[in-house]
Every structure is written in C-alpha cells, then in structure tokens.
Amino acid sequence: MAEPVIDIEVVYAAIDRQQLLVLTVPEGTTVRAAVWASGIGQAFPELDLADCPVGIFGKQVMDPQVRVVQAGDRIEIYRPLLADPKEIRRQRAAKAAEAKRLSEL
C-alpha cells in the first residue's frame, strides 16, 4: 500500500527574483523537512535552510522542526529585513517634527 501524500508549495522571493515550487510530500512531513525537500537551496545558495525563518500563508511558524504541513499549505521562506520598520517610522516622525518646528519659526 502506498504512503499517503499531500501537495504543498514552497516559495522564496529574493530581491531580484522569486521562485514558487509545487511539491508532493508524505503526510506527516514537517515544515523544515519540506523546505529541504523542495531543493530551493540549489536555486538560492545564500539561504541558510537550517535556520531561516519560515511561515505558512503569511504567519510565521515558530517551530518548523515540529509543525507538520497540511495539504495546500504554502510555505514561505523569509529573508532578513534590511531595516527595522519601527526605527524607520521613528526617524520619519522625528524628521516631520523637526520640519514642523522649523516652519513655525
């Protein structure tokens, strides 16, 4: 008897290109194992597949070594942020406050 399988997707978007892979994996496959099985590391050798943050449909998976994929899941591999969004907002607010202060003079 054949082992039951499910279809999932693995996606990664680099700055200059992106890739979506459709994959058939055995039921019970973990998120991290699915990422490895996708072979996406060959297309993006700069990825650290053992440690990179991942999510499913935009929600980060905190324990990808344990979380089992479900049929139809889209596993997203996240790259590090170039800048902290909170810090950018803080800088923008400080700049706007300074501009307002100078215009009031």
Backbone as JSON, one array per atom type, in Angstrom:
{
  "sequence": "MAEPVIDIEVVYAAIDRQQLLVLTVPEGTTVRAAVWASGIGQAFPELDLADCPVGIFGKQVMDPQVRVVQAGDRIEIYRPLLADPKEIRRQRAAKAAEAKRLSEL",
  "N": [[0.84, -1.18, 0.0], [0.54, 2.21, -0.82], [2.21, 5.04, 0.54], [0.43, 7.73, 2.02], [0.21, 10.91, 0.41], [0.63, 14.51, 0.16], [-0.02, 17.67, -1.47], [1.92, 20.61, -1.56], [3.19, 24.01, -1.45], [6.29, 25.73, -1.85], [7.81, 28.77, -1.36], [10.01, 31.47, -2.23], [11.3, 34.72, -2.17], [13.75, 36.55, -3.46], [15.65, 39.6, -3.65], [15.98, 40.18, -6.34], [14.69, 38.14, -7.76], [12.19, 35.52, -7.8], [10.81, 32.4, -6.61], [8.51, 29.76, -6.96], [7.65, 26.66, -5.88], [5.97, 23.66, -6.52], [5.17, 20.91, -4.62], [5.13, 17.46, -3.76], [4.67, 15.73, -0.88], [5.2, 13.25, 1.73], [2.5, 12.54, 4.0], [2.64, 13.98, 7.24], [5.06, 15.22, 7.08], [7.4, 17.6, 8.22], [7.55, 21.22, 8.43], [10.18, 22.26, 8.13], [11.47, 20.02, 7.01], [10.1, 19.86, 4.61], [10.93, 22.21, 3.36], [13.65, 21.63, 2.97], [13.33, 19.38, 1.29], [12.32, 20.57, -0.96], [14.39, 21.54, -2.5], [15.09, 24.15, -2.91], [17.28, 25.43, -2.0], [19.28, 25.0, -3.84], [18.73, 26.73, -5.92], [18.96, 29.12, -4.6], [21.62, 29.6, -3.15], [22.53, 31.2, -1.09], [20.79, 31.02, 0.99], [20.2, 29.97, 4.33], [19.06, 27.17, 5.01], [18.71, 25.6, 7.26], [18.23, 27.3, 9.32], [16.71, 29.51, 8.57], [13.98, 31.85, 8.86], [10.56, 30.85, 8.58], [7.21, 30.7, 7.22], [3.65, 30.08, 7.03], [1.35, 30.89, 4.71], [1.75, 33.66, 5.32], [1.92, 33.75, 8.09], [4.17, 33.44, 10.64], [5.95, 30.48, 11.39], [6.77, 29.17, 14.37], [8.11, 26.89, 15.29], [9.44, 25.16, 13.14], [10.59, 22.64, 12.91], [8.92, 20.93, 14.13], [6.26, 21.47, 13.45], [3.79, 20.19, 11.38], [3.11, 19.94, 7.93], [0.14, 20.74, 6.07], [-2.2, 19.64, 3.58], [-2.12, 21.67, 0.72], [-0.83, 23.81, 1.92], [1.16, 26.79, 1.81], [4.39, 27.27, 2.06], [6.42, 29.81, 3.15], [9.54, 31.25, 2.75], [11.39, 33.42, 4.62], [13.37, 36.36, 4.21], [16.0, 38.22, 5.84], [15.16, 41.4, 7.28], [16.09, 44.52, 5.87], [16.02, 46.91, 7.17], [14.79, 48.02, 10.32], [11.38, 48.29, 10.69], [10.07, 49.74, 12.74], [12.06, 51.48, 13.62], [12.48, 53.0, 11.32], [9.99, 54.3, 11.1], [10.12, 55.8, 13.46], [12.28, 57.51, 12.9], [11.21, 58.9, 10.71], [9.07, 60.22, 11.93], [10.45, 61.86, 13.73], [11.82, 63.47, 11.93], [9.67, 64.76, 10.65], [8.62, 66.15, 12.83], [10.71, 67.87, 13.38], [10.76, 69.37, 10.99], [8.29, 70.61, 11.18], [8.67, 72.15, 13.49], [10.69, 73.88, 12.57], [9.29, 75.24, 10.58], [7.55, 76.73, 12.03], [9.03, 78.73, 13.1]],
  "CA": [[0.0, 0.0, 0.0], [1.35, 3.42, -0.97], [2.17, 6.02, 1.62], [-0.38, 8.89, 1.63], [0.99, 12.11, 0.12], [-0.11, 15.77, 0.02], [0.62, 18.69, -2.28], [2.18, 21.88, -0.89], [4.04, 24.92, -2.21], [7.38, 26.39, -1.14], [8.14, 30.0, -2.09], [11.05, 32.38, -1.72], [11.48, 35.9, -3.02], [14.97, 37.32, -3.25], [15.48, 40.98, -4.11], [15.95, 40.25, -7.8], [13.9, 37.07, -8.39], [11.41, 34.7, -6.88], [10.55, 31.05, -7.1], [7.43, 29.01, -6.33], [7.78, 25.24, -6.22], [4.89, 22.77, -6.1], [5.87, 19.75, -4.09], [4.34, 16.38, -3.18], [5.42, 15.18, 0.25], [4.42, 12.31, 2.53], [1.79, 13.09, 5.16], [3.47, 13.97, 8.44], [6.3, 15.95, 6.82], [7.48, 18.87, 8.94], [7.81, 22.39, 7.6], [11.61, 22.33, 7.81], [11.78, 18.92, 6.1], [9.54, 20.21, 3.3], [11.83, 23.22, 2.78], [14.82, 20.89, 2.49], [12.93, 18.51, 0.18], [11.99, 21.38, -2.14], [15.58, 21.8, -3.28], [15.17, 25.58, -3.17], [18.64, 25.85, -1.66], [20.12, 24.95, -5.03], [18.47, 27.95, -6.68], [19.35, 30.25, -3.76], [22.63, 29.05, -2.24], [22.77, 32.1, 0.03], [19.84, 30.7, 2.06], [20.57, 29.04, 5.38], [17.82, 26.43, 5.17], [18.61, 25.01, 8.59], [17.91, 28.31, 10.32], [15.94, 30.65, 8.05], [12.59, 31.93, 9.33], [9.56, 30.41, 7.61], [5.82, 30.88, 7.62], [2.64, 29.47, 6.18], [0.36, 31.9, 4.34], [2.0, 34.93, 5.97], [2.01, 33.63, 9.55], [5.44, 32.79, 10.95], [5.94, 29.21, 12.11], [7.79, 29.32, 15.41], [8.86, 25.65, 15.47], [9.28, 24.42, 11.87], [11.07, 21.26, 13.01], [7.85, 20.14, 14.73], [4.99, 21.76, 12.77], [3.54, 19.32, 10.23], [2.4, 20.63, 6.85], [-1.18, 20.25, 5.68], [-2.43, 19.72, 2.13], [-2.4, 23.01, 0.22], [-0.03, 24.84, 2.6], [2.21, 27.5, 1.07], [5.48, 27.59, 2.98], [7.15, 30.99, 2.7], [10.86, 31.42, 3.37], [11.58, 34.85, 4.81], [14.75, 36.85, 4.26], [16.12, 39.23, 6.9], [14.81, 42.78, 6.94], [17.25, 45.4, 5.71], [15.88, 47.97, 8.17], [13.73, 47.79, 11.29], [10.27, 49.18, 10.37], [9.8, 50.66, 13.86], [13.09, 52.52, 13.62], [12.21, 53.86, 10.16], [8.86, 55.17, 11.48], [10.62, 56.72, 14.49], [13.09, 58.51, 12.2], [10.31, 59.71, 9.89], [8.32, 61.09, 12.85], [11.39, 62.87, 14.23], [12.09, 64.39, 10.82], [8.46, 65.57, 10.47], [8.51, 67.06, 13.97], [11.74, 68.9, 13.17], [10.31, 70.22, 9.9], [7.19, 71.42, 11.73], [9.28, 73.11, 14.42], [11.39, 74.9, 11.78], [8.32, 76.06, 9.83], [6.88, 77.61, 12.99], [9.96, 79.8, 13.49]],
  "C": [[0.89, 1.24, 0.0], [1.15, 4.35, 0.22], [1.36, 7.23, 1.17], [0.51, 10.13, 1.45], [0.05, 13.31, 0.01], [0.68, 16.73, -0.86], [0.73, 19.99, -1.5], [2.96, 22.77, -1.86], [5.12, 25.46, -1.28], [7.77, 27.59, -1.98], [9.25, 30.77, -1.4], [11.18, 33.52, -2.7], [12.75, 36.61, -2.6], [14.7, 38.74, -3.77], [15.27, 41.02, -5.61], [15.12, 39.17, -8.5], [13.15, 36.29, -7.33], [11.17, 33.33, -7.49], [9.43, 30.43, -6.28], [7.55, 27.57, -6.81], [6.57, 24.48, -5.68], [5.55, 21.44, -5.76], [4.85, 18.73, -3.58], [5.19, 15.73, -2.11], [4.56, 14.17, 1.0], [3.67, 13.04, 3.65], [2.69, 12.97, 6.37], [4.8, 14.68, 8.26], [6.28, 17.27, 7.59], [7.78, 20.01, 7.97], [9.27, 22.43, 7.18], [12.0, 21.23, 6.83], [11.25, 19.22, 4.69], [10.41, 21.24, 2.6], [13.07, 22.54, 2.22], [14.48, 20.06, 1.25], [12.65, 19.3, -1.1], [13.19, 21.59, -3.05], [15.8, 23.28, -3.58], [16.57, 26.13, -2.84], [19.59, 25.81, -2.85], [19.96, 26.2, -5.87], [18.94, 29.2, -5.93], [20.38, 29.77, -2.73], [22.93, 29.94, -1.04], [21.84, 31.82, 1.22], [20.44, 29.72, 3.06], [19.32, 28.25, 5.73], [17.64, 25.82, 6.55], [18.08, 26.0, 9.61], [17.0, 29.44, 9.85], [14.52, 30.66, 8.61], [11.63, 31.55, 8.21], [8.17, 30.68, 8.14], [4.92, 30.12, 6.67], [1.55, 30.51, 5.97], [0.51, 33.18, 5.17], [2.08, 34.89, 7.49], [3.26, 32.83, 9.89], [5.22, 31.52, 11.76], [7.09, 29.25, 13.1], [8.64, 28.06, 15.59], [8.73, 24.77, 14.23], [9.79, 22.99, 11.91], [9.98, 20.34, 13.55], [6.55, 20.28, 13.95], [4.87, 20.93, 11.5], [2.74, 20.09, 9.19], [1.07, 19.94, 6.56], [-1.31, 20.39, 4.16], [-2.78, 21.15, 1.75], [-1.62, 24.11, 0.89], [0.95, 25.49, 1.63], [3.26, 27.94, 2.09], [6.27, 28.75, 2.38], [8.46, 31.07, 3.47], [11.13, 32.91, 3.42], [13.07, 35.21, 4.8], [14.82, 37.93, 5.34], [15.72, 40.61, 6.39], [16.08, 43.61, 6.83], [17.22, 46.53, 6.74], [14.7, 47.63, 9.07], [12.59, 48.77, 11.01], [9.95, 50.17, 11.49], [10.81, 51.8, 13.88], [12.88, 53.5, 12.47], [11.06, 54.82, 10.49], [9.3, 56.22, 12.5], [11.43, 57.86, 13.83], [12.22, 59.45, 11.37], [9.53, 60.69, 10.77], [9.22, 62.2, 13.39], [11.67, 63.91, 13.15], [10.88, 65.32, 10.59], [8.31, 66.57, 11.61], [9.52, 68.2, 13.84], [11.33, 69.87, 12.07], [9.19, 71.13, 10.38], [7.74, 72.51, 12.65], [9.97, 74.24, 13.65], [10.41, 75.8, 11.01], [7.58, 77.03, 10.75], [7.77, 78.78, 13.4], [9.81, 81.03, 12.65]]
}
